[in-house]
Amino acid sequence: MSTNIPEGFRPFNFNMGFIEQCGPLYGKWDGKILLLGFRVEMRHCNPGQVAHGGMMATFADMLLPMATRFQSGQDLGFIPTVQLNCDYLAPAKLGAWVEGRAEPVKITGKLVFAQGIATADGEPCLR
C-alpha cells in the first residue's frame, strides 16, 4: 500500500480523543481553499477492504467545520455538529487517497451550514 501523501499536504495533528485515533489527516491551504485528505489504511476499512462508512462520516465531520473556519476567515469558536448527512457515492478502496473540499453555505450567529464533496483517487466517493 502506498503511504505517499500528495504534494503540499501537511499533517493535521490532533493530539486528543477520537480524532487522533482516526487519523492521520492531512491539510493543504492555498489561502482560499482548505483541502483535507487521508490515505485509506486497513484500520479505516470494513471487511470489504474499503473505507468504513463511519470513517467517511468522521472525515466529513472534520472537513466541514475546518474548511468553514479557514475559508470564512472568522473566529467561529468551537463548531459542534448538529446534523450531518452523507451520501456514499462510491467505495474508497484500501490504499486510496481520499481528498475533500467544502464550502460554507451560511454562517449565522450560532450555526454554520456547509456542504462538501470527497474523492477517492480522483473519483467522487462522498457528498
Helices and strands as residue ranges (DSSP letters): E 10-12, H 17-22, E 25-29, E 34-39, G 42-44, H 53-72, E 97-107, E 112-120, E 123-126
